[in-house]
Amino acid sequence: MLPVFALGQTMKFSGGPEDTLWMLSGNVFECRFEQPIPGYGTAVFRQRAGEDVTFMLETRRNLMSTTPARVSIAPPPWQPSTRSEPLGLVPMQKASPVLALDFGRSNQFMHALREGRMPTVSHETYYDSGRFIQVQVSAVEFEKAFQDYILCSSQLLDVNFDQVERSKVLFKSGQEALAQDDLDNLDRIIYYIKNDPRITAVYLDGHTDNVGRRYDNRQISKRRVEAVERYFLVKGIAPEIITTRFHGSRYPVANNATAKGRAENRRVTVRLEMDKDMPLPDDLVFKLPEDASVLPSINRPVSGR
């Protein structure tokens, strides 16, 4: 049963009409749309390239218990008699961000703000189960800030680094040519490499199952990895960042005694390496129209068909 908060036992944190501030920052990899919560921390809507929006609470000192917290949507101040809309429970973390909502409820929070309602997180303190914390996101000035956020999210890439950092191309027995599905997958990786100057290396490793002679398998793995390398080169990836290796059947990832296992072992793996300390070029950083004449430049993918 969800707790009922007594007014005298609840410590409330929220911005008001005079101190609510919406801040927006981003680049082609992510947008952060946030509101400082006076005395508590920051409410953040974060959208990564290739993903939906996530709502998070960030704070330097978490006073809430790490048991699941209640999330809800409170009515606007001018409708105090309207009941709150409960959205269930969400896990809490000790370290910041202390809360991260799923995509569905994150969008419900954003929708509620457009209606003037207030997303709310309520929970008991970690030091006293009879005392409670309530954090509310203010809807003041949200609509104009939301339009700027939409502009930022429209320039995000189609994928993010985590989605393409490690990939693999699978082959049928004896197959060396790339199938159309493989080309489509490689196109996503190539698209990302072309749009992220921090990618410093691409490692291609060829593997086979254990059927056949060891020497033959090594040569097959070599030809498979070279097929992937040629496609990268034809698509304009610089040869100096590509490293190819071929291993034959030496490094299985599944049991070669089964057909399913052998299918998983016939593969070329693709791994990207990133220099995370490299500063982003200015043309990949989001700027509002009054600060820049164009949005960040993105190389859109070209189909392998």
TORTIRO-687588 format. One record per residue: residue in three letters; x, y, z of N, C-alpha, C in turn. Coordinates in Angstrom, 2 decimals. Layout:
N
rest n_px n_py n_pz ca_px ca_py ca_pz c_px c_py c_pz
ala X Y Z X Y Z X Y Z
...
***
This chain:
305
rest n_px n_py n_pz ca_px ca_py ca_pz c_px c_py c_pz
met 0.85 -1.20 0.00 0.00 0.00 0.00 0.88 1.24 0.00
leu 0.57 2.21 -0.83 1.38 3.42 -0.93 1.14 4.30 0.28
pro 2.21 4.96 0.81 2.06 5.78 2.00 1.26 7.04 1.74
val 0.58 7.52 2.77 -0.09 8.80 2.71 0.78 9.79 3.47
phe 1.16 10.88 2.83 2.10 11.81 3.44 1.37 12.87 4.26
ala 1.69 12.95 5.51 1.17 14.02 6.35 1.97 15.28 6.09
leu 1.30 16.41 6.00 1.95 17.66 5.62 3.10 18.00 6.54
gly 2.90 17.81 7.84 3.94 18.21 8.78 5.16 17.31 8.74
gln 5.05 16.12 8.15 6.16 15.19 8.11 6.89 15.20 6.77
thr 6.45 16.02 5.84 6.99 15.99 4.48 7.82 17.23 4.19
met 9.06 17.02 3.75 9.92 18.10 3.31 9.76 18.24 1.80
lys 9.30 19.42 1.34 8.98 19.59 -0.07 10.04 20.42 -0.78
phe 10.34 20.01 -2.01 11.30 20.74 -2.85 10.65 20.99 -4.21
ser 10.59 22.25 -4.62 10.03 22.59 -5.92 10.33 24.04 -6.25
gly 10.46 24.34 -7.54 10.60 25.72 -7.98 9.25 26.41 -8.01
gly 9.25 27.72 -7.89 8.02 28.49 -7.95 8.00 29.39 -9.17
pro 7.00 30.26 -9.27 6.88 31.16 -10.43 8.09 32.06 -10.62
glu 8.78 32.39 -9.55 9.87 33.36 -9.63 11.24 32.71 -9.78
asp 11.39 31.45 -9.41 12.73 30.85 -9.45 12.81 29.58 -10.28
thr 11.79 29.30 -11.10 11.86 28.15 -12.01 12.70 28.51 -13.22
leu 13.64 27.65 -13.54 14.55 27.88 -14.66 14.68 26.59 -15.46
trp 14.50 26.70 -16.78 14.73 25.56 -17.68 16.03 25.79 -18.44
met 16.89 24.78 -18.47 18.17 24.89 -19.16 18.30 23.77 -20.19
leu 18.90 24.09 -21.31 19.04 23.13 -22.41 20.48 23.12 -22.90
ser 21.02 21.93 -23.05 22.36 21.77 -23.63 22.36 20.49 -24.44
gly 23.26 20.41 -25.41 23.28 19.18 -26.20 24.24 19.24 -27.36
asn 24.26 18.15 -28.08 25.07 18.00 -29.29 24.39 16.92 -30.12
val 25.05 16.41 -31.13 24.40 15.40 -31.97 24.30 14.04 -31.28
phe 24.87 13.91 -30.09 24.85 12.64 -29.37 23.81 12.59 -28.25
glu 23.48 13.73 -27.66 22.46 13.75 -26.63 21.98 15.17 -26.36
cys 20.75 15.26 -25.81 20.19 16.53 -25.35 19.86 16.40 -23.87
arg 20.19 17.44 -23.09 19.83 17.52 -21.67 18.93 18.72 -21.47
phe 17.73 18.44 -20.98 16.70 19.45 -20.76 16.41 19.40 -19.27
glu 16.81 20.41 -18.50 16.82 20.25 -17.05 16.29 21.47 -16.31
gln 15.86 21.20 -15.08 15.36 22.24 -14.18 16.01 22.08 -12.81
pro 16.76 23.08 -12.35 17.28 23.00 -10.98 16.12 23.02 -9.97
ile 16.18 22.13 -9.00 15.19 22.08 -7.93 15.84 22.73 -6.70
pro 15.42 23.93 -6.32 16.07 24.64 -5.21 16.17 23.79 -3.95
gly 17.38 23.69 -3.42 17.61 22.96 -2.19 17.74 21.47 -2.34
tyr 17.47 20.94 -3.56 17.52 19.49 -3.73 18.56 19.04 -4.75
gly 18.41 19.49 -5.97 19.29 19.01 -7.04 18.75 19.42 -8.39
thr 18.64 18.46 -9.32 18.22 18.77 -10.69 17.31 17.69 -11.23
ala 16.22 18.13 -11.87 15.35 17.23 -12.63 15.79 17.30 -14.08
val 16.05 16.15 -14.69 16.66 16.11 -16.01 15.85 15.22 -16.95
phe 15.55 15.75 -18.13 15.09 14.93 -19.24 16.29 14.76 -20.17
arg 16.73 13.54 -20.32 17.90 13.27 -21.16 17.49 12.38 -22.33
gln 17.85 12.80 -23.52 17.59 11.97 -24.70 18.89 11.72 -25.43
arg 19.26 10.46 -25.53 20.44 10.06 -26.27 20.06 9.77 -27.72
ala 21.02 9.92 -28.60 20.80 9.57 -30.01 20.32 8.13 -30.10
gly 19.32 7.88 -30.95 18.81 6.53 -31.14 17.95 5.99 -30.03
glu 17.59 6.83 -29.02 16.78 6.37 -27.90 15.68 7.37 -27.60
asp 14.71 6.93 -26.79 13.65 7.81 -26.32 14.17 8.61 -25.12
val 13.33 9.51 -24.61 13.72 10.37 -23.51 13.64 9.64 -22.18
thr 14.54 9.97 -21.26 14.57 9.40 -19.91 14.55 10.53 -18.90
phe 13.67 10.42 -17.90 13.65 11.40 -16.81 14.53 10.90 -15.68
met 15.36 11.82 -15.11 16.25 11.45 -14.01 16.21 12.52 -12.93
leu 16.48 12.10 -11.70 16.70 13.03 -10.60 18.16 12.95 -10.19
glu 18.82 14.10 -10.14 20.22 14.16 -9.73 20.33 15.00 -8.46
thr 21.13 14.54 -7.51 21.34 15.28 -6.28 22.69 14.92 -5.70
arg 23.31 15.87 -5.01 24.60 15.58 -4.38 24.42 14.83 -3.07
arg 23.26 15.00 -2.44 23.01 14.33 -1.16 21.61 13.74 -1.19
asn 21.54 12.43 -1.29 20.25 11.76 -1.39 19.70 11.48 0.00
leu 18.58 12.14 0.32 17.94 11.93 1.61 16.90 10.83 1.56
met 16.56 10.35 0.36 15.52 9.33 0.24 16.07 7.93 0.47
ser 15.21 7.07 0.97 15.54 5.66 1.12 15.76 5.03 -0.26
thr 16.53 3.96 -0.30 16.79 3.29 -1.58 15.74 2.22 -1.90
thr 14.68 2.16 -1.11 13.54 1.32 -1.48 12.73 2.05 -2.56
pro 11.84 1.35 -3.30 11.11 2.00 -4.39 10.30 3.22 -3.93
ala 10.34 4.27 -4.75 9.65 5.52 -4.46 8.37 5.64 -5.28
arg 7.46 6.48 -4.82 6.20 6.69 -5.54 6.37 7.85 -6.53
val 5.92 7.65 -7.76 5.91 8.73 -8.74 4.45 9.01 -9.12
ser 4.17 10.28 -9.34 2.80 10.68 -9.66 2.84 12.01 -10.40
ile 1.67 12.45 -10.83 1.54 13.74 -11.50 0.52 14.55 -10.71
ala 0.98 15.66 -10.13 0.10 16.50 -9.31 -0.64 17.51 -10.18
pro -1.82 17.92 -9.76 -2.57 18.91 -10.55 -1.89 20.27 -10.51
pro -2.21 21.15 -11.44 -1.64 22.49 -11.41 -2.11 23.25 -10.18
pro -1.35 24.25 -9.75 -1.71 24.99 -8.52 -3.09 25.60 -8.56
trp -3.58 25.94 -9.76 -4.91 26.57 -9.85 -6.05 25.55 -9.82
gln -5.71 24.25 -9.70 -6.74 23.21 -9.56 -6.44 22.33 -8.34
pro -6.36 22.93 -7.16 -5.92 22.18 -5.97 -6.85 21.03 -5.58
ser -8.10 21.07 -6.02 -9.04 20.02 -5.63 -8.94 18.78 -6.52
thr -8.22 18.91 -7.65 -8.06 17.78 -8.57 -7.11 16.75 -7.98
arg -7.43 15.48 -8.15 -6.60 14.42 -7.58 -5.33 14.21 -8.41
ser -4.27 13.78 -7.74 -3.03 13.43 -8.43 -3.23 12.14 -9.22
glu -2.43 12.00 -10.26 -2.45 10.79 -11.08 -1.29 9.88 -10.67
pro -1.55 8.74 -10.05 -0.45 7.86 -9.62 0.16 7.13 -10.81
leu 1.48 7.00 -10.80 2.20 6.29 -11.87 3.00 5.11 -11.33
gly 2.72 4.71 -10.09 3.37 3.52 -9.56 4.67 3.81 -8.84
leu 5.48 2.77 -8.73 6.74 2.83 -7.99 7.92 2.76 -8.94
val 9.05 3.29 -8.49 10.27 3.25 -9.29 11.45 3.00 -8.35
pro 12.42 2.19 -8.76 13.59 1.94 -7.90 14.39 3.21 -7.65
met 14.96 3.32 -6.45 15.83 4.44 -6.09 17.27 3.94 -5.93
gln 18.21 4.78 -6.28 19.62 4.44 -6.16 20.27 5.36 -5.12
lys 21.32 4.87 -4.50 22.04 5.69 -3.52 22.84 6.79 -4.20
ala 23.47 6.46 -5.34 24.30 7.42 -6.06 23.47 8.15 -7.11
ser 23.90 9.35 -7.45 23.21 10.14 -8.47 23.53 9.63 -9.88
pro 22.50 9.56 -10.77 21.11 9.94 -10.56 20.40 8.93 -9.65
val 19.66 9.46 -8.69 19.03 8.58 -7.71 17.79 7.91 -8.29
leu 17.28 8.46 -9.38 16.09 7.90 -10.02 16.21 8.05 -11.52
ala 15.84 7.01 -12.26 15.79 7.07 -13.72 14.52 6.33 -14.16
leu 13.60 7.08 -14.75 12.32 6.49 -15.17 12.45 5.78 -16.51
asp 11.56 4.83 -16.74 11.47 4.18 -18.04 10.94 5.17 -19.07
phe 11.06 4.81 -20.36 10.67 5.72 -21.44 9.20 6.12 -21.34
gly 8.34 5.16 -21.01 6.91 5.44 -20.99 6.55 6.51 -19.98
arg 6.98 6.33 -18.73 6.63 7.30 -17.69 7.41 8.61 -17.85
ser 8.58 8.55 -18.47 9.30 9.79 -18.77 8.49 10.66 -19.73
asn 7.89 10.02 -20.73 7.04 10.76 -21.66 5.75 11.25 -20.99
gln 5.23 10.48 -20.05 4.07 10.94 -19.30 4.40 12.19 -18.48
phe 5.58 12.21 -17.89 6.02 13.40 -17.15 6.07 14.61 -18.07
met 6.67 14.44 -19.25 6.82 15.55 -20.18 5.45 16.02 -20.67
his 4.56 15.09 -20.95 3.21 15.43 -21.40 2.48 16.22 -20.32
ala 2.63 15.79 -19.08 1.97 16.47 -17.97 2.45 17.91 -17.83
leu 3.72 18.15 -18.01 4.26 19.51 -17.93 3.64 20.41 -18.99
arg 3.39 19.86 -20.17 2.76 20.65 -21.23 1.32 21.02 -20.85
glu 0.72 20.25 -19.97 -0.64 20.54 -19.51 -0.65 21.41 -18.25
gly 0.54 21.80 -17.79 0.61 22.62 -16.58 0.64 21.82 -15.30
arg 0.68 20.49 -15.40 0.72 19.65 -14.20 2.17 19.40 -13.76
met 2.32 18.87 -12.55 3.65 18.78 -11.94 4.07 17.34 -11.66
pro 5.07 16.81 -12.37 5.63 15.50 -12.04 6.17 15.51 -10.61
thr 5.90 14.42 -9.90 6.21 14.39 -8.46 6.85 13.06 -8.08
val 7.89 13.14 -7.26 8.51 11.94 -6.68 8.40 12.08 -5.17
ser 7.83 11.08 -4.51 7.61 11.13 -3.06 8.15 9.85 -2.43
his 8.87 10.02 -1.31 9.43 8.83 -0.67 9.85 9.14 0.76
glu 9.96 8.07 1.55 10.43 8.22 2.92 11.92 8.51 2.94
thr 12.39 9.14 4.01 13.82 9.41 4.15 14.56 8.13 4.54
tyr 15.85 8.11 4.28 16.64 6.92 4.63 16.87 6.84 6.14
tyr 16.72 7.95 6.85 17.05 7.99 8.26 15.83 7.89 9.17
asp 14.61 7.98 8.61 13.41 7.92 9.44 12.23 7.57 8.55
ser 11.68 6.37 8.74 10.58 5.93 7.88 9.29 6.72 8.11
gly 9.26 7.55 9.14 8.09 8.37 9.40 8.19 9.77 8.82
arg 9.29 10.07 8.15 9.47 11.38 7.52 9.65 11.19 6.01
phe 9.20 12.18 5.25 9.13 12.00 3.80 9.72 13.20 3.04
ile 10.16 12.88 1.81 10.66 13.90 0.88 9.72 13.93 -0.32
gln 9.38 15.13 -0.77 8.58 15.27 -1.99 9.30 16.24 -2.92
val 9.57 15.77 -4.14 10.23 16.60 -5.14 9.26 16.79 -6.30
gln 9.01 18.06 -6.67 8.10 18.35 -7.77 8.81 19.17 -8.84
val 8.49 18.86 -10.10 9.03 19.61 -11.24 8.00 20.67 -11.61
ser 8.43 21.92 -11.63 7.51 23.02 -11.93 7.25 23.12 -13.43
ala 6.00 23.44 -13.79 5.62 23.60 -15.19 5.74 25.05 -15.67
val 6.24 25.94 -14.81 6.36 27.35 -15.18 7.29 27.51 -16.38
glu 6.84 28.23 -17.40 7.62 28.53 -18.61 8.04 27.27 -19.37
phe 7.31 26.17 -19.17 7.75 24.93 -19.80 7.57 24.94 -21.31
glu 6.46 25.46 -21.81 6.13 25.29 -23.22 7.19 25.88 -24.15
lys 7.66 27.11 -23.86 8.68 27.71 -24.72 9.97 26.89 -24.66
ala 10.36 26.49 -23.44 11.57 25.69 -23.30 11.43 24.35 -24.02
phe 10.23 23.79 -24.00 9.98 22.50 -24.66 10.21 22.61 -26.16
gln 9.81 23.71 -26.78 10.02 23.89 -28.22 11.51 23.93 -28.55
asp 12.31 24.51 -27.67 13.76 24.51 -27.87 14.32 23.09 -27.74
tyr 13.77 22.34 -26.79 14.20 20.94 -26.63 13.88 20.13 -27.88
ile 12.70 20.33 -28.47 12.33 19.62 -29.70 13.33 19.93 -30.80
leu 13.76 21.18 -30.87 14.75 21.57 -31.87 16.07 20.83 -31.64
cys 16.47 20.72 -30.37 17.70 19.99 -30.05 17.58 18.51 -30.41
ser 16.45 17.89 -30.05 16.30 16.45 -30.30 16.22 16.14 -31.78
ser 15.80 17.13 -32.60 15.68 16.88 -34.04 17.03 16.73 -34.72
gln 18.11 17.18 -34.07 19.43 17.09 -34.70 20.26 15.92 -34.16
leu 19.66 15.05 -33.35 20.38 13.90 -32.84 20.66 12.90 -33.95
leu 21.77 12.18 -33.82 22.06 11.09 -34.75 21.01 9.99 -34.61
asp 20.99 9.08 -35.57 20.02 7.98 -35.54 20.42 6.87 -34.57
val 21.70 6.81 -34.21 22.19 5.77 -33.30 23.20 6.40 -32.34
asn 23.46 5.71 -31.22 24.50 6.17 -30.30 25.64 5.16 -30.25
phe 26.71 5.55 -29.58 27.93 4.73 -29.56 27.67 3.34 -28.99
asp 26.90 3.27 -27.91 26.66 1.98 -27.28 25.96 1.01 -28.22
gln 25.17 1.53 -29.14 24.41 0.68 -30.07 25.28 0.11 -31.19
val 26.43 0.71 -31.45 27.29 0.25 -32.55 28.70 -0.10 -32.11
glu 29.00 0.07 -30.83 30.38 -0.16 -30.36 30.85 -1.58 -30.67
arg 29.98 -2.54 -30.46 30.31 -3.94 -30.74 29.21 -4.57 -31.58
ser 29.58 -5.07 -32.74 28.61 -5.70 -33.64 29.25 -6.95 -34.24
lys 28.43 -7.74 -34.92 28.99 -8.92 -35.59 28.19 -9.22 -36.85
val 28.89 -9.81 -37.80 28.29 -10.29 -39.04 28.39 -11.81 -39.02
leu 27.26 -12.48 -39.17 27.25 -13.94 -39.14 27.21 -14.49 -40.57
phe 27.77 -15.68 -40.75 27.89 -16.29 -42.08 27.33 -17.71 -42.05
lys 26.72 -18.12 -43.14 26.33 -19.51 -43.31 27.58 -20.33 -43.59
ser 27.47 -21.63 -43.43 28.63 -22.49 -43.65 29.15 -22.33 -45.08
gly 30.43 -22.03 -45.21 31.06 -21.84 -46.51 30.82 -20.48 -47.14
gln 29.98 -19.66 -46.54 29.66 -18.34 -47.11 30.75 -17.33 -46.80
glu 31.05 -16.48 -47.79 32.02 -15.40 -47.60 31.46 -14.04 -48.00
ala 30.42 -14.03 -48.84 29.82 -12.77 -49.29 28.91 -12.20 -48.20
leu 28.74 -10.88 -48.23 27.91 -10.20 -47.26 26.45 -10.16 -47.74
ala 25.53 -10.53 -46.88 24.11 -10.47 -47.20 23.60 -9.05 -47.04
gln 22.40 -8.77 -47.59 21.86 -7.41 -47.53 21.64 -6.94 -46.09
asp 21.16 -7.84 -45.23 20.97 -7.47 -43.82 22.29 -7.06 -43.18
asp 23.37 -7.74 -43.57 24.69 -7.40 -43.05 25.11 -6.01 -43.53
leu 24.85 -5.72 -44.79 25.21 -4.39 -45.33 24.44 -3.30 -44.61
asp 23.18 -3.55 -44.32 22.38 -2.55 -43.60 22.96 -2.30 -42.22
asn 23.37 -3.37 -41.55 23.96 -3.23 -40.22 25.29 -2.48 -40.30
leu 26.11 -2.81 -41.30 27.39 -2.12 -41.46 27.18 -0.65 -41.80
asp 26.11 -0.34 -42.54 25.81 1.05 -42.87 25.55 1.87 -41.61
arg 24.89 1.28 -40.63 24.64 1.99 -39.36 25.96 2.31 -38.67
ile 26.88 1.36 -38.70 28.17 1.56 -38.06 28.97 2.64 -38.80
ile 28.98 2.55 -40.11 29.71 3.52 -40.94 29.14 4.92 -40.74
tyr 27.82 5.02 -40.70 27.15 6.30 -40.45 27.63 6.92 -39.15
tyr 27.74 6.07 -38.11 28.18 6.62 -36.81 29.65 7.06 -36.88
ile 30.49 6.25 -37.47 31.91 6.60 -37.56 32.09 7.94 -38.26
lys 31.33 8.16 -39.33 31.47 9.40 -40.10 31.00 10.62 -39.32
asn 30.15 10.42 -38.31 29.60 11.54 -37.56 30.22 11.73 -36.18
asp 31.14 10.86 -35.80 31.80 11.01 -34.50 33.31 11.04 -34.70
pro 33.91 12.22 -34.68 35.35 12.33 -34.91 36.19 11.71 -33.79
arg 35.53 11.31 -32.70 36.27 10.69 -31.59 36.58 9.22 -31.84
ile 36.01 8.63 -32.90 36.31 7.23 -33.24 37.72 7.17 -33.81
thr 38.60 6.48 -33.12 40.01 6.44 -33.51 40.42 5.10 -34.10
ala 39.62 4.06 -33.92 40.03 2.75 -34.43 38.81 1.87 -34.67
val 38.93 1.01 -35.70 37.91 0.00 -36.00 38.63 -1.34 -36.08
tyr 38.24 -2.28 -35.24 38.87 -3.60 -35.21 37.92 -4.63 -35.81
leu 38.40 -5.33 -36.84 37.63 -6.38 -37.51 38.32 -7.72 -37.28
asp 37.58 -8.65 -36.70 38.15 -9.97 -36.39 37.30 -11.06 -37.01
gly 37.95 -11.92 -37.84 37.26 -13.01 -38.51 37.39 -14.33 -37.78
his 36.29 -15.10 -37.73 36.26 -16.38 -37.02 35.47 -17.41 -37.83
thr 35.71 -18.68 -37.55 34.95 -19.77 -38.18 34.52 -20.76 -37.11
asp 33.72 -21.75 -37.53 33.47 -22.89 -36.65 34.65 -23.86 -36.80
asn 34.51 -25.07 -36.25 35.65 -26.01 -36.30 35.51 -27.09 -37.36
val 34.57 -26.89 -38.29 34.37 -27.87 -39.36 35.44 -27.65 -40.43
gly 36.16 -28.72 -40.80 37.19 -28.60 -41.82 38.60 -28.46 -41.26
arg 39.56 -28.32 -42.16 40.97 -28.20 -41.77 41.25 -26.85 -41.14
arg 42.18 -26.83 -40.20 42.52 -25.60 -39.50 43.03 -24.53 -40.46
tyr 43.88 -24.91 -41.40 44.42 -23.94 -42.36 43.30 -23.35 -43.22
asp 42.39 -24.21 -43.70 41.29 -23.73 -44.54 40.40 -22.76 -43.76
asn 40.14 -23.09 -42.50 39.30 -22.20 -41.68 39.97 -20.84 -41.48
arg 41.27 -20.86 -41.31 41.98 -19.58 -41.15 41.86 -18.73 -42.41
gln 41.96 -19.36 -43.57 41.83 -18.62 -44.83 40.40 -18.12 -45.06
ile 39.42 -18.92 -44.66 38.02 -18.47 -44.79 37.78 -17.26 -43.88
ser 38.29 -17.32 -42.66 38.11 -16.19 -41.75 38.80 -14.95 -42.29
lys 39.92 -15.14 -42.99 40.63 -14.02 -43.60 39.78 -13.39 -44.72
arg 39.21 -14.23 -45.57 38.42 -13.69 -46.68 37.14 -13.01 -46.18
arg 36.57 -13.54 -45.12 35.36 -12.91 -44.56 35.69 -11.53 -43.99
val 36.75 -11.44 -43.24 37.09 -10.14 -42.64 37.51 -9.14 -43.71
glu 38.13 -9.63 -44.80 38.50 -8.74 -45.89 37.27 -8.22 -46.64
ala 36.20 -9.04 -46.68 34.96 -8.57 -47.32 34.35 -7.41 -46.55
val 34.38 -7.51 -45.22 33.88 -6.42 -44.39 34.79 -5.19 -44.53
glu 36.08 -5.41 -44.53 37.02 -4.29 -44.67 36.80 -3.57 -46.00
arg 36.63 -4.31 -47.09 36.41 -3.67 -48.41 35.17 -2.80 -48.38
tyr 34.13 -3.28 -47.72 32.90 -2.48 -47.68 33.12 -1.17 -46.92
phe 33.85 -1.24 -45.82 34.17 -0.02 -45.07 34.97 0.95 -45.93
leu 35.95 0.43 -46.67 36.78 1.29 -47.50 35.99 1.91 -48.64
val 35.15 1.12 -49.30 34.32 1.64 -50.39 33.40 2.75 -49.88
lys 32.95 2.63 -48.63 32.05 3.62 -48.05 32.78 4.84 -47.48
gly 34.10 4.86 -47.63 34.83 6.06 -47.27 35.47 6.08 -45.90
ile 35.56 4.95 -45.22 36.24 4.91 -43.93 37.75 4.86 -44.17
ala 38.47 5.70 -43.46 39.92 5.82 -43.66 40.63 4.51 -43.35
pro 41.47 4.01 -44.26 42.12 2.70 -44.04 43.02 2.69 -42.81
glu 43.58 3.85 -42.45 44.53 3.86 -41.33 43.88 3.60 -39.97
ile 42.57 3.70 -39.86 41.95 3.42 -38.56 41.43 1.97 -38.48
ile 41.56 1.21 -39.58 41.03 -0.16 -39.61 42.15 -1.17 -39.33
thr 41.89 -2.06 -38.39 42.80 -3.17 -38.11 42.05 -4.48 -38.35
thr 42.61 -5.37 -39.19 41.96 -6.65 -39.47 42.79 -7.79 -38.91
arg 42.09 -8.78 -38.38 42.74 -9.98 -37.86 41.86 -11.18 -38.20
phe 42.48 -12.33 -38.39 41.69 -13.53 -38.72 42.23 -14.69 -37.90
his 41.31 -15.44 -37.30 41.68 -16.40 -36.26 41.25 -17.83 -36.55
gly 40.54 -18.06 -37.66 40.04 -19.41 -37.90 39.09 -19.83 -36.80
ser 39.30 -21.05 -36.28 38.38 -21.60 -35.26 38.94 -21.48 -33.85
arg 39.97 -20.65 -33.65 40.67 -20.63 -32.36 39.84 -20.07 -31.21
tyr 38.92 -19.17 -31.49 38.21 -18.47 -30.40 36.69 -18.62 -30.53
pro 36.17 -19.81 -30.27 34.70 -19.99 -30.35 34.01 -19.24 -29.21
val 32.79 -18.77 -29.49 31.98 -18.14 -28.45 30.79 -19.03 -28.09
ala 30.65 -20.16 -28.79 29.55 -21.08 -28.54 30.05 -22.50 -28.78
asn 29.22 -23.47 -28.45 29.58 -24.88 -28.53 29.54 -25.36 -29.99
asn 30.70 -25.77 -30.52 30.78 -26.25 -31.90 30.12 -27.61 -32.10
ala 29.67 -28.24 -31.01 29.03 -29.55 -31.15 27.59 -29.43 -31.64
thr 27.04 -28.22 -31.64 25.65 -28.03 -32.09 25.63 -27.11 -33.31
ala 24.60 -27.26 -34.14 24.45 -26.41 -35.32 24.28 -24.94 -34.93
lys 23.54 -24.71 -33.85 23.34 -23.33 -33.38 24.66 -22.72 -32.92
gly 25.45 -23.50 -32.20 26.75 -23.00 -31.73 27.68 -22.70 -32.88
arg 27.73 -23.59 -33.88 28.60 -23.35 -35.03 28.18 -22.09 -35.80
ala 26.87 -21.85 -35.89 26.37 -20.66 -36.58 26.84 -19.39 -35.87
glu 26.88 -19.41 -34.54 27.33 -18.24 -33.78 28.84 -18.04 -33.93
asn 29.58 -19.10 -34.18 31.03 -18.99 -34.28 31.49 -18.50 -35.65
arg 30.67 -18.66 -36.68 31.03 -18.18 -38.03 30.70 -16.68 -38.10
arg 31.69 -15.86 -37.81 31.38 -14.45 -37.61 32.58 -13.56 -37.91
val 32.27 -12.30 -38.19 33.27 -11.22 -38.16 32.77 -10.22 -37.12
thr 33.59 -9.94 -36.13 33.20 -8.97 -35.12 33.73 -7.59 -35.50
val 32.95 -6.57 -35.17 33.33 -5.18 -35.44 33.34 -4.46 -34.10
arg 34.48 -3.87 -33.75 34.59 -3.14 -32.48 35.15 -1.75 -32.74
leu 34.47 -0.74 -32.21 34.92 0.64 -32.37 35.64 1.10 -31.11
glu 36.63 1.93 -31.30 37.36 2.51 -30.17 37.22 4.02 -30.23
met 36.93 4.63 -29.08 36.66 6.06 -29.03 37.63 6.76 -28.08
asp 38.07 7.96 -28.46 38.85 8.82 -27.57 37.86 9.74 -26.86
lys 37.42 9.35 -25.66 36.40 10.10 -24.95 36.89 11.43 -24.42
asp 38.19 11.63 -24.41 38.75 12.90 -23.92 38.86 13.95 -25.03
met 38.61 13.55 -26.26 38.72 14.50 -27.38 37.57 15.51 -27.33
pro 37.87 16.82 -27.37 36.79 17.82 -27.38 35.97 17.71 -28.67
leu 34.67 17.96 -28.54 33.81 17.92 -29.72 34.01 19.18 -30.56
pro 34.05 19.04 -31.88 34.09 20.23 -32.74 32.84 21.07 -32.51
asp 32.99 22.37 -32.67 31.89 23.29 -32.39 30.67 23.02 -33.27
asp 30.90 22.52 -34.50 29.75 22.33 -35.39 28.90 21.12 -35.02
leu 29.31 20.33 -34.02 28.50 19.22 -33.54 27.74 19.57 -32.27
val 27.96 20.78 -31.74 27.30 21.22 -30.51 26.03 21.99 -30.85
phe 24.96 21.70 -30.12 23.67 22.33 -30.39 23.68 23.80 -29.97
lys 23.13 24.64 -30.84 22.95 26.05 -30.53 21.54 26.44 -30.96
leu 20.90 27.30 -30.18 19.60 27.80 -30.57 19.74 28.70 -31.79
pro 18.70 28.84 -32.59 18.78 29.61 -33.84 19.34 31.02 -33.69
glu 19.08 31.68 -32.55 19.61 33.04 -32.39 21.12 33.04 -32.18
asp 21.66 31.83 -31.84 23.10 31.72 -31.62 23.84 31.12 -32.79
ala 23.10 30.54 -33.73 23.76 29.90 -34.87 22.82 29.90 -36.06
ser 23.38 30.00 -37.23 22.55 30.05 -38.43 22.11 28.67 -38.89
val 22.81 27.63 -38.45 22.46 26.26 -38.85 22.56 25.34 -37.66
leu 21.86 24.22 -37.73 21.97 23.18 -36.72 23.22 22.36 -37.00
pro 23.66 21.53 -36.03 24.83 20.68 -36.26 24.72 19.88 -37.54
ser 25.84 19.72 -38.22 25.88 19.01 -39.51 25.94 17.51 -39.26
ile 25.07 16.77 -39.93 25.01 15.31 -39.79 25.11 14.66 -41.15
asn 25.98 13.66 -41.29 26.04 12.86 -42.51 25.03 11.73 -42.37
arg 23.93 11.82 -43.12 22.90 10.80 -43.05 23.35 9.54 -43.78
pro 22.90 8.36 -43.31 23.40 7.10 -43.90 22.92 6.90 -45.33
val 23.75 6.21 -46.09 23.41 5.82 -47.46 23.21 4.31 -47.45
ser 22.08 3.85 -47.95 21.76 2.43 -47.91 22.77 1.62 -48.72
gly 23.02 0.39 -48.25 23.92 -0.51 -48.97 23.26 -1.15 -50.18
arg 21.97 -0.92 -50.38 21.29 -1.53 -51.52 21.76 -0.91 -52.83
***
